[in-house]
Amino acid sequence: MAPGTQGGGGGTALVAHVERALTDLGPEHARTLIVETSSLESFAPARRFYRARGFAEEARIRQFYGPDDDEVVFWKALTSAR
């Protein structure tokens, strides 16, 4: 989201909408939701956002975007089975 629009609930609503849409497909089609972001300090708010919505850090791919800029992959179950 654009920096001027952050904190207004739009991102939370978007994530909730995607989760509902995927959950409605059923576990045979959608069991997990994966998101990714940068490890740069400027992306710390994005990482906090995902963690606050139940996502767990699943992986880091070193130097994915460039030197000292890892890809951070977050995971969230859409079903109760893990």
N, CA and C atoms as a LAMMPS dump frame, in Angstrom:
ITEM: TIMESTEP
0
ITEM: NUMBER OF ATOMS
246
ITEM: BOX BOUNDS ff ff ff
-5.0000000000000000e+02 5.0000000000000000e+02
-5.0000000000000000e+02 5.0000000000000000e+02
-5.0000000000000000e+02 5.0000000000000000e+02
ITEM: ATOMS id mol type element x y z
1 1 1 N 0.841 -1.178 0
2 1 2 C 0 0 0
3 1 3 C 0.887 1.243 0
4 2 1 N 0.366 2.28 -0.516
5 2 2 C 1.094 3.547 -0.552
6 2 3 C 1.292 4.054 0.87
7 3 1 N 2.466 4.606 1.182
8 3 2 C 2.741 5.048 2.549
9 3 3 C 1.669 5.948 3.144
10 4 1 N 1.071 6.823 2.367
11 4 2 C 0.052 7.725 2.9
12 4 3 C -1.253 7.041 3.275
13 5 1 N -1.443 5.806 2.8
14 5 2 C -2.683 5.087 3.085
15 5 3 C -2.511 4.003 4.141
16 6 1 N -1.292 3.8 4.619
17 6 2 C -1.049 2.752 5.604
18 6 3 C -1.703 3.096 6.926
19 7 1 N -2.177 2.059 7.612
20 7 2 C -2.79 2.249 8.917
21 7 3 C -4.28 2.512 8.864
22 8 1 N -4.859 2.518 7.677
23 8 2 C -6.284 2.79 7.547
24 8 3 C -7.152 1.55 7.494
25 9 1 N -6.539 0.372 7.582
26 9 2 C -7.306 -0.866 7.586
27 9 3 C -7.461 -1.511 6.224
28 10 1 N -6.987 -0.857 5.182
29 10 2 C -7.122 -1.419 3.838
30 10 3 C -6.35 -2.707 3.649
31 11 1 N -5.136 -2.76 4.16
32 11 2 C -4.325 -3.972 4.042
33 11 3 C -4.938 -5.131 4.807
34 12 1 N -5.431 -4.847 6.001
35 12 2 C -6.075 -5.879 6.809
36 12 3 C -7.313 -6.4 6.095
37 13 1 N -8.101 -5.512 5.525
38 13 2 C -9.302 -5.925 4.798
39 13 3 C -8.941 -6.758 3.572
40 14 1 N -7.882 -6.367 2.876
41 14 2 C -7.456 -7.111 1.692
42 14 3 C -7.009 -8.518 2.061
43 15 1 N -6.185 -8.64 3.1
44 15 2 C -5.726 -9.962 3.534
45 15 3 C -6.915 -10.818 3.974
46 16 1 N -7.839 -10.239 4.727
47 16 2 C -9.023 -10.975 5.176
48 16 3 C -9.857 -11.448 3.985
49 17 1 N -10.01 -10.59 2.974
50 17 2 C -10.765 -10.96 1.783
51 17 3 C -10.101 -12.139 1.063
52 18 1 N -8.793 -12.074 0.889
53 18 2 C -8.069 -13.16 0.213
54 18 3 C -8.2 -14.453 1.017
55 19 1 N -8.047 -14.364 2.327
56 19 2 C -8.174 -15.557 3.164
57 19 3 C -9.568 -16.177 3.033
58 20 1 N -10.61 -15.353 3.064
59 20 2 C -11.986 -15.863 2.923
60 20 3 C -12.188 -16.519 1.561
61 21 1 N -11.718 -15.848 0.517
62 21 2 C -11.888 -16.386 -0.834
63 21 3 C -11.188 -17.736 -0.975
64 22 1 N -9.992 -17.845 -0.439
65 22 2 C -9.26 -19.109 -0.526
66 22 3 C -9.894 -20.179 0.36
67 23 1 N -10.298 -19.806 1.56
68 23 2 C -10.942 -20.753 2.465
69 23 3 C -12.23 -21.288 1.848
70 24 1 N -12.971 -20.444 1.168
71 24 2 C -14.217 -20.859 0.518
72 24 3 C -13.977 -21.913 -0.566
73 25 1 N -12.776 -21.961 -1.126
74 25 2 C -12.457 -22.975 -2.125
75 25 3 C -12.353 -24.362 -1.506
76 26 1 N -12.097 -24.417 -0.223
77 26 2 C -11.962 -25.687 0.476
78 26 3 C -10.521 -26.156 0.523
79 27 1 N -10.221 -27.036 1.493
80 27 2 C -8.843 -27.476 1.712
81 27 3 C -8.255 -28.287 0.562
82 28 1 N -9.093 -28.81 -0.312
83 28 2 C -8.552 -29.545 -1.46
84 28 3 C -7.936 -28.596 -2.487
85 29 1 N -8.221 -27.304 -2.371
86 29 2 C -7.692 -26.318 -3.316
87 29 3 C -6.764 -25.292 -2.67
88 30 1 N -6.982 -24.986 -1.397
89 30 2 C -6.171 -23.952 -0.742
90 30 3 C -6.007 -24.299 0.728
91 31 1 N -4.796 -24.61 1.108
92 31 2 C -4.51 -24.969 2.504
93 31 3 C -3.645 -23.945 3.227
94 32 1 N -2.83 -23.225 2.461
95 32 2 C -1.926 -22.257 3.068
96 32 3 C -1.898 -20.983 2.231
97 33 1 N -1.452 -19.925 2.869
98 33 2 C -1.262 -18.65 2.184
99 33 3 C 0.19 -18.248 2.4
100 34 1 N 0.882 -17.947 1.325
101 34 2 C 2.291 -17.569 1.355
102 34 3 C 2.415 -16.126 0.881
103 35 1 N 3.153 -15.314 1.625
104 35 2 C 3.473 -13.953 1.214
105 35 3 C 4.969 -13.745 1.384
106 36 1 N 5.506 -12.792 0.674
107 36 2 C 6.944 -12.522 0.792
108 36 3 C 7.189 -11.029 0.793
109 37 1 N 8.319 -10.669 1.406
110 37 2 C 8.731 -9.276 1.443
111 37 3 C 10.245 -9.221 1.599
112 38 1 N 10.763 -8.041 1.644
113 38 2 C 12.199 -7.8 1.764
114 38 3 C 12.637 -7.794 3.225
115 39 1 N 13.918 -8.085 3.432
116 39 2 C 14.486 -8.032 4.782
117 39 3 C 15.023 -6.646 5.142
118 40 1 N 14.984 -5.706 4.209
119 40 2 C 15.494 -4.37 4.504
120 40 3 C 14.726 -3.75 5.672
121 41 1 N 15.394 -2.907 6.424
122 41 2 C 14.759 -2.249 7.573
123 41 3 C 13.527 -1.449 7.148
124 42 1 N 13.564 -0.897 5.966
125 42 2 C 12.414 -0.117 5.498
126 42 3 C 11.161 -0.985 5.312
127 43 1 N 11.324 -2.301 5.265
128 43 2 C 10.191 -3.222 5.142
129 43 3 C 9.79 -3.832 6.48
130 44 1 N 10.391 -3.389 7.571
131 44 2 C 10.026 -3.896 8.898
132 44 3 C 8.536 -3.713 9.191
133 45 1 N 7.913 -2.595 8.81
134 45 2 C 6.466 -2.479 9.039
135 45 3 C 5.665 -3.564 8.311
136 46 1 N 6.08 -3.942 7.117
137 46 2 C 5.383 -5.009 6.386
138 46 3 C 5.521 -6.331 7.119
139 47 1 N 6.715 -6.622 7.637
140 47 2 C 6.911 -7.873 8.378
141 47 3 C 6.075 -7.888 9.654
142 48 1 N 6.003 -6.757 10.346
143 48 2 C 5.152 -6.671 11.543
144 48 3 C 3.685 -6.856 11.179
145 49 1 N 3.277 -6.278 10.07
146 49 2 C 1.9 -6.405 9.591
147 49 3 C 1.526 -7.874 9.422
148 50 1 N 2.357 -8.628 8.718
149 50 2 C 2.035 -10.033 8.481
150 50 3 C 2.054 -10.836 9.771
151 51 1 N 3.033 -10.604 10.615
152 51 2 C 3.082 -11.329 11.896
153 51 3 C 1.836 -11.047 12.731
154 52 1 N 1.385 -9.801 12.743
155 52 2 C 0.209 -9.423 13.537
156 52 3 C -1.066 -10.077 13.007
157 53 1 N -1.034 -10.564 11.783
158 53 2 C -2.204 -11.212 11.195
159 53 3 C -2.063 -12.724 11.134
160 54 1 N -1.162 -13.264 11.95
161 54 2 C -1.045 -14.706 12.104
162 54 3 C -0.083 -15.408 11.177
163 55 1 N 0.673 -14.667 10.393
164 55 2 C 1.662 -15.282 9.523
165 55 3 C 2.939 -15.549 10.321
166 56 1 N 3.596 -16.652 10.008
167 56 2 C 4.872 -16.996 10.635
168 56 3 C 5.964 -16.965 9.576
169 57 1 N 7.129 -16.509 9.979
170 57 2 C 8.251 -16.531 9.036
171 57 3 C 8.62 -17.976 8.763
172 58 1 N 8.607 -18.35 7.508
173 58 2 C 8.864 -19.732 7.095
174 58 3 C 10.255 -19.905 6.509
175 59 1 N 10.754 -18.883 5.809
176 59 2 C 12.052 -19.027 5.142
177 59 3 C 12.648 -17.669 4.825
178 60 1 N 13.953 -17.695 4.638
179 60 2 C 14.69 -16.533 4.135
180 60 3 C 15.592 -17.016 3.022
181 61 1 N 15.544 -16.309 1.929
182 61 2 C 16.439 -16.617 0.817
183 61 3 C 17.443 -15.474 0.749
184 62 1 N 18.655 -15.811 1.123
185 62 2 C 19.701 -14.795 1.234
186 62 3 C 19.988 -14.116 -0.104
187 63 1 N 20.162 -12.808 -0.011
188 63 2 C 20.565 -11.961 -1.132
189 63 3 C 19.656 -12.119 -2.359
190 64 1 N 18.398 -12.457 -2.134
191 64 2 C 17.45 -12.668 -3.226
192 64 3 C 17.265 -11.397 -4.052
193 65 1 N 17.073 -10.281 -3.361
194 65 2 C 16.842 -9.014 -4.049
195 65 3 C 18.137 -8.259 -4.331
196 66 1 N 19.213 -8.617 -3.623
197 66 2 C 20.491 -7.951 -3.799
198 66 3 C 21.343 -8.172 -2.565
199 67 1 N 22.554 -7.637 -2.561
200 67 2 C 23.411 -7.785 -1.389
201 67 3 C 22.707 -7.238 -0.142
202 68 1 N 22.732 -8.021 0.929
203 68 2 C 22.133 -7.616 2.201
204 68 3 C 20.634 -7.36 2.103
205 69 1 N 19.966 -7.985 1.152
206 69 2 C 18.517 -7.837 1.005
207 69 3 C 17.912 -9.209 0.711
208 70 1 N 17.533 -9.886 1.786
209 70 2 C 16.963 -11.224 1.682
210 70 3 C 15.479 -11.173 1.337
211 71 1 N 14.987 -12.246 0.758
212 71 2 C 13.544 -12.437 0.623
213 71 3 C 13.08 -13.121 1.909
214 72 1 N 12.049 -12.58 2.543
215 72 2 C 11.481 -13.163 3.753
216 72 3 C 10.116 -13.72 3.373
217 73 1 N 9.943 -15.034 3.573
218 73 2 C 8.721 -15.722 3.188
219 73 3 C 7.91 -16.004 4.446
220 74 1 N 6.639 -15.619 4.423
221 74 2 C 5.721 -15.863 5.537
222 74 3 C 4.676 -16.882 5.114
223 75 1 N 4.184 -17.653 6.08
224 75 2 C 3.254 -18.756 5.856
225 75 3 C 2.109 -18.654 6.845
226 76 1 N 0.899 -18.998 6.39
227 76 2 C -0.251 -19.052 7.286
228 76 3 C -1.158 -20.188 6.843
229 77 1 N -1.597 -20.99 7.81
230 77 2 C -2.534 -22.077 7.518
231 77 3 C -3.924 -21.495 7.284
232 78 1 N -4.616 -22.029 6.286
233 78 2 C -5.993 -21.635 6.02
234 78 3 C -6.971 -22.679 6.536
235 79 1 N -6.43 -23.803 6.99
236 79 2 C -7.243 -24.866 7.564
237 79 3 C -6.72 -25.167 8.956
238 80 1 N -7.494 -25.888 9.734
239 80 2 C -7.051 -26.219 11.094
240 80 3 C -6.025 -27.348 11.088
241 81 1 N -5.958 -28.144 10.033
242 81 2 C -4.979 -29.23 9.955
243 81 3 C -3.612 -28.65 9.629
244 82 1 N -2.604 -29.104 10.33
245 82 2 C -1.241 -28.624 10.081
246 82 3 C -0.37 -29.761 9.704
